[in-house]
Amino acid sequence: MTTRRAILTCLPLAALAAALPARAALRPGEDEAFFEKYKAPEGSSFFISNTPKSEKGERMVVRGMVMDRDKKPIPNASVYIYHTDADGRYNTTEPRPGFGGENPRLHAYMRTDAVGRYVYGGVRPAAYPGLTLPAHVHFVVQADGFQPRVFELWFEGDPMIKEDHLAGQAKDPDRFLIRAAVRDTNRVWQITNDIVLERK
């Protein structure tokens, strides 16, 4: 998957509480082969925490529900997540900032449980070195009978999120979400990200 390096837009802070249904047209490359590549195998767990203790960086947990427009949970939805490490790199073999997302070290394939839940534990990503795009987590979410969704999650309070990021949110409102990140008593960042899928 090619990583976007340009400065992108995201939802205004007033809209953070709502998880928007996917309506935007798919982008070039987001075809049947793309979604097949990022589809979690049947039987995958709804909970993945596969980052080794030796991985440097601040820990985070991203959790939420996948649901339809009526807030009914979607069981067995495929959720693929990937992101950079604490140095802002997807892997150790790609020296160019913002590249390497097609082969990331830190990623997970999950299937939602019977009530639509997913939970991912990892390290909080860093921004690409030398670039101005805020740190983010990539999602590819799909389920039988629903339109697939591809988006990035950004972290509320990130100083790299500027007014110009927010100004163009109407162009692609479902592609870039900002979610609150709150540290718990163990200093783990807790992020809730519910996801709405639109029926086909």
Helices and strands as residue ranges (DSSP letters): G 13-15, H 32-37, E 47-48, E 59-67, E 78-83, E 106-111, E 117-123, E 136-142, E 149-155, H 163-167, G 169-171, E 176-179, E 181-183, E 189-192, E 195-196
